[in-house]
Amino acid sequence: MDVRFVETAPVQHLLDRVAGMASPEGNPRAKAIVRDLVEALMSVIVRHDISENEVWTAVNFLQAGADEFGLLMPGIGLEHFLDLWMDAKDAEAGKAGGTPRTIEGPLYVEGAPLVASDANLSSDPDDTGVLYMSGRVIGPDGEAVEQAVLHVWHANSKGFYSHFDPTGEQTPFNNRRRIKLGEDGRYAFQSKMPNGYSVPPGGAADQLMHVLGRHGNRPAHVNFFVEAPGYRRLTTQINFGDDPFAADDFAFGTREGLLPVPNRQGDSAYIAFDFHLHRAEVRQDEAFSHRARLAIG
């Protein structure tokens, strides 16, 4: 695949959104410079066939001197671009189907408690309803995936994640668990309902969004890793389809097939969602990318 991939309509549309071209707000010169800069970075990725791991090795180096670099990656569309790039490679290799990949974001924490299915993810009380989510982890032939581990993490009702909460009020690993599934590949969990949130006010990402005439909001969502022996590790998330920012995510995390609308009944909401995995072709397919992640304990 050559650099003309960057000229395709989905990538050009992404670049226009990244630079806020449809917005009358912001600085036109900054918009043009940011668009060209991000397009150049995308072209370099394609021209040199830079891998996901090589990209994150560079980001880890830069992030050591810039706390919000991991947040800027989704904000300028590069993290979503990596998904488009890997999707294109899959299509070129004849791989189809499976749950869509989407961005990880910078707020995963290693070492969450390993629990059985039907777990409660929330350790803390919260002034919100209860989310119930269930489904199956399925292989490409419809088989139940055995020995799968489902990593789940999400924000609380204030839009804060445990370990990153500026109030310091959350219990460690609140709304974070690793769920060990049985032979039938079924999972279920409940937790206090997450809300959407914005980038930290006044931070680097917030300042860039103002320059580009964009907002920094994310819809309510739940993040996932799915790993299992013999299958490709999946990084994905579901955005609540009835959230006002579901189709206008600052981080470009919304993808077709990842927008379930919760079945809301009083203070409870129910989501049924199955994860469809690809088989691993090489051992590295099962591994996590080289992205730097907070590790606890």
VEXZAZA-382226 format. One record per residue: x, y, z of N, C-alpha, C in turn; residue in three letters. Coordinates in steps of 0.02 Angstrom, whole numbers, padded with zeros to 5 digits, always signed. Layout:
XYZXYZXYZALA
...
This chain:
+00042-00060+00000+00000+00000+00000+00044+00062+00000MET
+00027+00113-00042+00070+00172-00046+00037+00232-00012ASP
+00071+00289-00016+00050+00348+00022-00016+00376-00004VAL
-00039+00354-00061-00104+00378-00086-00161+00358-00040ARG
-00149+00312+00007-00200+00295+00056-00222+00357+00095PHE
-00176+00403+00108-00192+00464+00145-00239+00509+00105VAL
-00241+00500+00039-00284+00541-00003-00355+00514-00008GLU
-00369+00456+00022-00436+00427+00018-00486+00469+00056THR
-00549+00464+00037-00602+00507+00066-00608+00501+00142ALA
-00606+00440+00172-00612+00438+00245-00556+00475+00281PRO
-00494+00470+00255-00438+00503+00288-00443+00578+00278VAL
-00460+00601+00218-00467+00673+00206-00525+00702+00247GLN
-00578+00665+00254-00634+00688+00297-00612+00693+00369HIS
-00573+00644+00392-00546+00647+00460-00502+00709+00469LEU
-00460+00725+00420-00416+00783+00425-00456+00848+00429LEU
-00510+00853+00390-00552+00913+00394-00583+00920+00463ASP
-00604+00865+00492-00634+00868+00559-00581+00884+00612ARG
-00521+00855+00605-00467+00869+00652-00452+00943+00654VAL
-00450+00976+00596-00431+01046+00592-00490+01093+00602ALA
-00550+01066+00616-00608+01108+00628-00627+01150+00567GLY
-00619+01122+00506-00629+01161+00446-00702+01183+00437MET
-00749+01147+00466-00820+01165+00459-00842+01217+00509ALA
-00799+01232+00557-00817+01280+00609-00794+01350+00591SER
-00838+01401+00600-00817+01471+00588-00772+01498+00644PRO
-00769+01462+00699-00729+01483+00756-00657+01462+00747GLU
-00613+01491+00788-00543+01471+00787-00500+01513+00739GLY
-00437+01495+00735-00388+01532+00696-00376+01497+00629ASN
-00394+01529+00573-00388+01496+00508-00317+01473+00492PRO
-00267+01515+00510-00197+01496+00496-00179+01434+00537ARG
-00199+01431+00601-00184+01373+00642-00219+01311+00615ALA
-00280+01319+00590-00316+01263+00561-00276+01233+00502LYS
-00253+01277+00457-00217+01254+00398-00151+01219+00417ALA
-00115+01250+00465-00051+01221+00486-00062+01153+00518ILE
-00111+01147+00564-00125+01084+00598-00145+01031+00548VAL
-00188+01050+00499-00210+01000+00450-00151+00973+00410ARG
-00107+01018+00387-00049+00996+00348-00001+00955+00390ASP
+00008+00975+00453+00054+00938+00497+00029+00867+00510LEU
-00035+00860+00525-00062+00793+00539-00062+00751+00476VAL
-00078+00781+00418-00077+00743+00356-00006+00720+00341GLU
+00044+00762+00355+00113+00742+00344+00133+00684+00389ALA
+00111+00686+00452+00126+00630+00497+00094+00566+00473LEU
+00032+00571+00449-00002+00511+00422+00036+00484+00362MET
+00060+00529+00318+00096+00508+00259+00161+00473+00278SER
+00194+00498+00330+00256+00466+00353+00241+00395+00378VAL
+00186+00388+00414+00167+00322+00441+00158+00272+00383ILE
+00123+00294+00330+00110+00250+00274+00174+00238+00233VAL
+00210+00292+00219+00269+00287+00175+00321+00238+00202ARG
+00330+00239+00268+00380+00196+00299+00350+00134+00332HIS
+00284+00124+00321+00249+00066+00350+00265+00061+00425ASP
+00258+00118+00460+00273+00121+00531+00220+00081+00569ILE
+00241+00037+00613+00195-00006+00649+00163+00031+00708SER
+00110+00003+00734+00077+00030+00794+00127+00036+00851GLU
+00168-00016+00860+00217-00015+00915+00269+00040+00905ASN
+00291+00051+00844+00340+00104+00831+00310+00173+00845GLU
+00246+00182+00827+00213+00246+00841+00211+00259+00915VAL
+00190+00208+00954+00183+00219+01026+00250+00225+01061TRP
+00303+00195+01034+00369+00205+01062+00389+00279+01056THR
+00373+00310+00999+00387+00381+00990+00345+00423+01037ALA
+00281+00405+01044+00237+00443+01088+00260+00438+01161VAL
+00282+00378+01181+00306+00370+01250+00365+00417+01263ASN
+00410+00423+01214+00469+00467+01221+00447+00540+01229PHE
+00401+00562+01186+00379+00631+01189+00337+00645+01251LEU
+00299+00595+01272+00254+00605+01329+00292+00614+01394GLN
+00354+00590+01397+00394+00599+01458+00403+00673+01474ALA
+00397+00716+01424+00403+00787+01437+00339+00826+01426GLY
+00283+00791+01413+00219+00824+01400+00164+00779+01426ALA
+00135+00797+01484+00087+00754+01518+00026+00737+01476ASP
+00007+00782+01431-00055+00771+01393-00043+00746+01322GLU
+00017+00723+01307+00030+00701+01239-00014+00640+01222PHE
-00025+00596+01271-00069+00539+01259-00140+00559+01246GLY
-00161+00618+01272-00228+00644+01259-00232+00680+01192LEU
-00177+00712+01173-00175+00746+01109-00177+00696+01050LEU
-00151+00636+01060-00151+00586+01006-00222+00573+00979MET
-00272+00559+01022-00339+00552+00995-00368+00618+00972PRO
-00351+00673+01006-00380+00737+00989-00361+00762+00920GLY
-00300+00746+00896-00280+00767+00829-00292+00711+00778ILE
-00327+00660+00798-00349+00609+00751-00298+00555+00735GLY
-00238+00558+00764-00187+00508+00746-00204+00439+00774LEU
-00235+00437+00834-00251+00371+00861-00305+00338+00818GLU
-00355+00377+00796-00406+00349+00752-00376+00331+00684HIS
-00329+00372+00660-00295+00356+00597-00261+00288+00600PHE
-00230+00272+00657-00198+00207+00663-00249+00151+00655LEU
-00311+00162+00681-00364+00112+00672-00382+00106+00598ASP
-00389+00163+00563-00404+00161+00491-00349+00126+00452LEU
-00287+00139+00471-00229+00110+00438-00227+00034+00448TRP
-00239+00011+00510-00239-00060+00524-00299-00094+00491MET
-00357-00059+00487-00415-00086+00452-00398-00097+00378ASP
-00364-00048+00349-00346-00053+00278-00299-00112+00266ALA
-00253-00123+00312-00208-00180+00305-00247-00246+00310LYS
-00295-00248+00356-00337-00308+00362-00375-00321+00297ASP
-00404-00268+00269-00442-00276+00207-00398-00300+00151ALA
-00337-00272+00147-00290-00292+00095-00270-00365+00103GLU
-00269-00390+00165-00252-00459+00179-00312-00506+00176ALA
-00371-00478+00160-00431-00518+00154-00465-00534+00220GLY
-00448-00498+00272-00480-00509+00337-00541-00464+00343LYS
-00597-00494+00358-00659-00457+00364-00695-00476+00428ALA
-00744-00435+00447-00784-00451+00506-00748-00435+00570GLY
-00777-00458+00625-00749-00444+00690-00775-00378+00718GLY
-00773-00372+00783-00792-00310+00815-00743-00255+00796THR
-00767-00196+00776-00721-00143+00756-00673-00125+00813PRO
-00611-00114+00795-00563-00085+00842-00577-00011+00849ARG
-00559+00018+00904-00559+00090+00910-00510+00110+00965THR
-00506+00174+00978-00451+00200+01019-00452+00173+01090ILE
-00392+00168+01119-00385+00148+01189-00393+00208+01235GLU
-00367+00266+01215-00365+00323+01260-00309+00315+01312GLY
-00295+00369+01350-00236+00368+01394-00250+00348+01467PRO
-00309+00319+01481-00329+00312+01551-00336+00240+01577LEU
-00307+00192+01540-00305+00123+01565-00254+00118+01622TYR
-00269+00074+01670-00223+00061+01726-00212-00014+01731VAL
-00149-00036+01730-00134-00107+01737-00145-00130+01809GLU
-00161-00194+01816-00166-00224+01883-00235-00222+01914GLY
-00288-00210+01874-00355-00211+01902-00372-00280+01929ALA
-00416-00285+01980-00433-00350+02008-00461-00398+01955PRO
-00440-00461+01958-00465-00513+01914-00524-00546+01948LEU
-00583-00544+01917-00644-00568+01948-00681-00614+01900VAL
-00729-00651+01926-00772-00693+01885-00827-00651+01853ALA
-00862-00679+01805-00918-00644+01773-00972-00629+01824SER
-01018-00585+01805-01071-00560+01848-01043-00515+01904ASP
-00986-00484+01890-00954-00442+01940-00985-00372+01942ALA
-00975-00339+01999-00992-00268+02006-00927-00229+02001ASN
-00921-00185+01951-00860-00148+01940-00851-00090+01988LEU
-00906-00067+02017-00904-00005+02057-00892-00020+02130SER
-00839+00009+02157-00824+00003+02228-00854+00060+02269SER
-00868+00116+02236-00890+00177+02271-00963+00191+02257ASP
-00998+00222+02305-01066+00246+02291-01062+00304+02240PRO
-01116+00314+02204-01117+00367+02154-01189+00388+02142ASP
-01199+00452+02129-01266+00479+02120-01287+00470+02047ASP
-01297+00407+02028-01316+00391+01960-01350+00323+01960THR
-01377+00303+01903-01409+00238+01898-01359+00181+01889GLY
-01385+00122+01872-01344+00063+01866-01344+00039+01794VAL
-01284+00024+01768-01276-00005+01701-01268-00080+01708LEU
-01307-00118+01669-01300-00190+01664-01280-00206+01593TYR
-01224-00241+01585-01201-00257+01518-01184-00331+01515MET
-01201-00364+01459-01189-00436+01453-01183-00454+01380SER
-01156-00513+01368-01148-00538+01300-01099-00595+01297GLY
-01070-00607+01238-01024-00662+01228-00961-00638+01192ARG
-00907-00676+01200-00846-00667+01161-00844-00726+01113VAL
-00844-00711+01048-00854-00761+00996-00796-00759+00946ILE
-00777-00817+00921-00725-00822+00871-00753-00815+00801GLY
-00710-00817+00749-00732-00805+00680-00780-00858+00652PRO
-00781-00918+00681-00828-00969+00658-00888-00976+00704ASP
-00898-00925+00747-00955-00927+00793-00943-00966+00856GLY
-00880-00989+00865-00864-01029+00924-00858-00984+00986GLU
-00876-01012+01044-00863-00977+01106-00788-00975+01119ALA
-00763-00917+01136-00691-00908+01149-00678-00926+01222VAL
-00636-00976+01232-00620-00999+01300-00561-00960+01329GLU
-00560-00956+01395-00506-00925+01433-00496-00851+01415GLN
-00549-00819+01394-00545-00748+01378-00544-00706+01442ALA
-00509-00650+01438-00510-00600+01492-00534-00534+01462VAL
-00586-00507+01493-00616-00444+01471-00594-00390+01519LEU
-00554-00343+01495-00534-00285+01535-00586-00231+01525HIS
-00613-00204+01579-00665-00153+01574-00645-00094+01618VAL
-00653-00033+01591-00642+00027+01632-00684+00084+01604TRP
-00709+00126+01650-00748+00184+01629-00749+00237+01685HIS
-00774+00296+01667-00776+00352+01713-00836+00345+01761ALA
-00836+00387+01813-00894+00391+01858-00943+00443+01832ASN
-00993+00460+01872-01045+00506+01848-01019+00577+01839SER
-00961+00593+01868-00931+00660+01859-00884+00661+01800LYS
-00876+00605+01766-00830+00602+01710-00758+00591+01730GLY
-00746+00569+01792-00678+00557+01816-00664+00482+01821PHE
-00601+00464+01804-00578+00395+01809-00539+00387+01874TYR
-00548+00329+01907-00506+00314+01965-00433+00316+01944SER
-00390+00338+01990-00318+00348+01980-00301+00411+01941HIS
-00352+00442+01909-00341+00505+01874-00391+00558+01898PHE
-00425+00545+01953-00478+00589+01978-00446+00648+02015ASP
-00456+00710+01991-00425+00767+02024-00451+00779+02095PRO
-00510+00751+02112-00536+00759+02180-00503+00710+02228THR
-00472+00656+02201-00441+00606+02245-00490+00566+02286GLY
-00553+00565+02267-00605+00535+02309-00619+00462+02292GLU
-00597+00437+02235-00616+00369+02216-00570+00316+02246GLN
-00600+00259+02261-00563+00201+02284-00520+00175+02226THR
-00459+00151+02241-00418+00122+02187-00457+00069+02148PRO
-00453+00073+02082-00485+00026+02035-00561+00030+02036PHE
-00589+00085+02061-00661+00095+02053-00678+00096+01979ASN
-00729+00059+01960-00751+00053+01890-00698+00023+01844ASN
-00656-00020+01873-00604-00055+01834-00600-00127+01858ARG
-00606-00173+01811-00598-00244+01828-00572-00281+01766ARG
-00541-00339+01779-00527-00388+01727-00573-00447+01741ARG
-00614-00465+01692-00664-00518+01703-00640-00581+01667ILE
-00631-00635+01706-00611-00700+01678-00673-00738+01657LYS
-00677-00755+01593-00737-00787+01568-00730-00863+01569LEU
-00787-00897+01569-00788-00969+01569-00784-00998+01499GLY
-00795-01063+01493-00790-01097+01429-00842-01075+01379GLU
-00899-01048+01403-00952-01027+01358-00940-00957+01329ASP
-00887-00923+01352-00872-00857+01326-00920-00802+01346GLY
-00963-00817+01394-01012-00767+01414-00985-00721+01469ARG
-01006-00659+01467-00987-00611+01519-01049-00572+01541TYR
-01045-00545+01600-01095-00499+01625-01064-00458+01681ALA
-01082-00395+01684-01060-00353+01740-01111-00297+01751PHE
-01105-00267+01809-01144-00208+01824-01097-00156+01853GLN
-01117-00093+01847-01077-00038+01874-01120+00024+01878SER
-01095+00074+01914-01129+00138+01915-01120+00172+01847LYS
-01175+00202+01822-01177+00229+01755-01123+00283+01743MET
-01082+00276+01691-01034+00329+01675-01067+00387+01639PRO
-01035+00444+01643-01055+00503+01605-00999+00523+01558ASN
-01014+00563+01508-00963+00591+01465-00923+00643+01503GLY
-00872+00669+01470-00829+00718+01503-00792+00759+01451TYR
-00756+00809+01473-00716+00850+01428-00642+00845+01447SER
-00599+00869+01403-00528+00871+01419-00517+00919+01478VAL
-00461+00912+01514-00450+00956+01572-00450+01030+01552PRO
-00492+01071+01585-00495+01142+01567-00427+01176+01575PRO
-00408+01214+01525-00345+01251+01527-00284+01211+01509GLY
-00291+01146+01498-00234+01104+01481-00215+01111+01408GLY
-00163+01073+01389-00138+01078+01320-00191+01059+01269ALA
-00228+01004+01283-00279+00983+01235-00335+01035+01230ALA
-00356+01062+01287-00408+01113+01288-00386+01175+01249ASP
-00324+01197+01258-00299+01255+01222-00298+01243+01147GLN
-00276+01183+01126-00274+01167+01054-00345+01166+01025LEU
-00393+01138+01062-00461+01136+01037-00489+01206+01027MET
-00474+01252+01072-00497+01321+01064-00466+01353+01002HIS
-00403+01341+00989-00369+01369+00930-00402+01342+00866VAL
-00423+01278+00868-00453+01246+00809-00528+01258+00804LEU
-00557+01291+00854-00629+01302+00852-00669+01239+00864GLY
-00639+01192+00902-00672+01129+00917-00687+01123+00991ARG
-00733+01078+01008-00745+01061+01079-00701+01003+01099HIS
-00697+00991+01164-00656+00936+01189-00697+00884+01227GLY
-00759+00871+01204-00805+00827+01240-00804+00756+01213ASN
-00812+00708+01259-00821+00639+01242-00890+00616+01266ARG
-00923+00571+01228-00987+00544+01251-00976+00493+01308PRO
-01029+00476+01343-01025+00421+01391-01005+00358+01354ALA
-00957+00320+01383-00932+00261+01349-00901+00213+01399HIS
-00889+00152+01376-00856+00100+01416-00799+00073+01373VAL
-00739+00068+01403-00679+00045+01368-00667-00030+01380ASN
-00638-00063+01329-00625-00134+01335-00559-00154+01302PHE
-00524-00201+01333-00477-00245+01300-00507-00315+01303PHE
-00499-00354+01251-00519-00425+01253-00458-00465+01232VAL
-00437-00511+01274-00380-00554+01258-00397-00626+01272GLU
-00370-00671+01231-00382-00742+01239-00328-00780+01200ALA
-00305-00837+01226-00254-00876+01191-00276-00895+01121PRO
-00235-00881+01071-00250-00899+01003-00290-00848+00964GLY
-00307-00793+00996-00348-00742+00963-00312-00674+00966TYR
-00328-00632+00917-00298-00566+00915-00328-00522+00969ARG
-00285-00489+01005-00308-00443+01058-00349-00386+01027ARG
-00406-00372+01057-00451-00320+01032-00451-00261+01080LEU
-00441-00201+01053-00449-00139+01090-00510-00103+01062THR
-00560-00091+01104-00621-00060+01078-00657-00024+01135THR
-00712+00007+01119-00756+00038+01169-00824+00046+01138GLN
-00875+00049+01181-00942+00064+01157-00960+00134+01181ILE
-00986+00176+01135-01014+00240+01153-01089+00234+01158ASN
-01119+00265+01208-01192+00262+01215-01224+00299+01157PHE
-01264+00262+01119-01292+00290+01058-01340+00347+01069GLY
-01366+00357+01130-01412+00412+01143-01378+00471+01176ASP
-01311+00471+01180-01275+00528+01209-01271+00584+01157ASP
-01278+00647+01178-01277+00702+01129-01211+00708+01090PRO
-01156+00681+01117-01092+00684+01082-01074+00617+01049PHE
-01122+00572+01043-01107+00506+01015-01080+00511+00944ALA
-01106+00558+00905-01084+00565+00835-01033+00621+00826ALA
-01010+00650+00882-00964+00707+00878-00913+00702+00934ASP
-00879+00645+00937-00831+00630+00989-00766+00667+00976ASP
-00743+00707+01023-00680+00743+01017-00622+00696+00998PHE
-00624+00634+01023-00570+00587+01013-00580+00541+00952ALA
-00635+00550+00915-00649+00510+00855-00654+00436+00871PHE
-00679+00420+00932-00685+00350+00952-00747+00316+00927GLY
-00796+00354+00902-00860+00326+00880-00850+00290+00813THR
-00873+00227+00810-00870+00190+00748-00935+00151+00739ARG
-00953+00140+00676-01012+00101+00661-01005+00032+00692GLU
-01057+00009+00726-01055-00055+00761-01036-00049+00834GLY
-01020+00012+00856-01000+00023+00926-01043+00075+00959LEU
-01107+00080+00938-01152+00131+00963-01217+00101+00989LEU
-01215+00054+01036-01278+00027+01062-01316+00081+01101PRO
-01381+00080+01093-01424+00125+01132-01448+00087+01194VAL
-01431+00111+01254-01452+00075+01315-01528+00070+01319PRO
-01551+00013+01343-01621+00003+01359-01632+00031+01430ASN
-01658+00090+01435-01663+00124+01500-01730+00109+01531ARG
-01727+00085+01593-01787+00068+01631-01779+00098+01701GLN
-01810+00156+01712-01802+00190+01776-01730+00211+01786GLY
-01702+00190+01842-01632+00207+01858-01582+00156+01831ASP
-01606+00108+01791-01562+00056+01765-01558+00062+01688SER
-01502+00039+01662-01493+00037+01589-01461-00029+01571ALA
-01482-00059+01515-01460-00126+01495-01430-00122+01425TYR
-01372-00153+01416-01340-00158+01351-01319-00230+01340ILE
-01340-00259+01283-01317-00325+01262-01269-00314+01204ALA
-01209-00343+01211-01158-00330+01160-01110-00390+01157PHE
-01100-00417+01096-01054-00472+01086-00989-00447+01055ASP
-00933-00476+01076-00868-00461+01048-00847-00517+01001PHE
-00831-00500+00939-00810-00549+00888-00735-00540+00875HIS
-00696-00592+00888-00624-00588+00882-00598-00621+00819LEU
-00539-00598+00796-00502-00631+00743-00452-00680+00775HIS
-00435-00732+00739-00382-00776+00764-00314-00743+00756ARG
-00269-00757+00801-00201-00731+00797-00162-00770+00745ALA
-00125-00736+00703-00083-00769+00653-00012-00777+00679GLU
+00009-00730+00721+00075-00734+00754+00064-00717+00827VAL
+00112-00738+00868+00105-00728+00941+00096-00654+00959ARG
+00128-00610+00921+00123-00539+00937+00051-00513+00931GLN
+00010-00546+00890-00060-00524+00884-00098-00527+00950ASP
-00075-00571+00995-00109-00578+01059-00086-00526+01110GLU
-00031-00491+01095+00001-00448+01144-00028-00377+01141ALA
-00015-00339+01195-00034-00269+01197+00019-00228+01159PHE
-00002-00169+01135+00045-00125+01102+00095-00098+01153SER
+00146-00065+01129+00200-00040+01172+00183+00027+01206HIS
+00122+00046+01205+00101+00109+01237+00116+00108+01311ARG
+00140+00164+01338+00151+00169+01410+00085+00173+01446ALA
+00077+00133+01500+00015+00131+01539+00032+00134+01613ARG
-00012+00165+01652-00002+00168+01724-00009+00098+01753LEU
+00038+00078+01794+00037+00013+01826+00033+00022+01901ALA
-00014-00012+01933-00024-00008+02006-00013-00078+02036ILE
+00029-00082+02086+00038-00145+02122+00068-00199+02079GLY
